[in-house]
Amino acid sequence: MAGTDCAFPDGGRRIIAAAVLCDAKSMEVINSAYVIQDCHFPYIPGLLSFREAPAVISAVKKLPHLPDLLMCDGQGMAHPRGVGLACHVGLRLDLPTIGVAKSRLCGEHREVGINRGCRTQLRYKGEVVGSVVRTRTGIKPLYISPGHRITLEESIRWSLRTSRGLRLCEPTRKADQYVAMLKKK
């Protein structure tokens, strides 16, 4: 499986996208890839995937092989238009993808329990678009939503399985660390 993340090193003129391929059982890094590209789409709230998806797709394609599952730092179906970054990338690569977001972009939800594994539905316009999942006791939850070729229940299971006592899922956490290191260079 793999995780992806992006950064904008110089105020948004360029984008760094990273993909980190991990062993699904051990979460050990197998390989990683990145791209640095010019941004050709302006920052428009709600349309961030048009800005990030081309670079994320390029980074994933640079891996030695495509993963069986991709976790994107961003939204899946939990998006005002129902198609966030994880949906765009999953459709383009025809891969199962999960949106793993640190904040809510749309929708409403009840308070989620304090313990690891607690969750509640994230609803937007009367539809369930994701789940608010506590991946670590007492720490802010994540907003999990399916992107492509995966159910919400499977997305939640993988998110809990890969968080390993931390807030972030290991594949996206490692991609975040990789992007941060690249941004410093």
Secondary structure, DSSP 4 states (H G I P E B T S, - for coil): -EEEEEE-TTTTSEEEEEEEEE-TTT--EEEEEEEEEE--S---TT-HHHHHHHHHHHHHHTSSS--S-EEEES-SS-STTS--HHHHHHHHHT--EEEEESS--S-B-PPPPSSTT-EEEEEETTEEEEEEE--STTS--EEEEEEES--HHHHHHHHHHHHTTSSS-HHHHHHHHHHHHHHH-
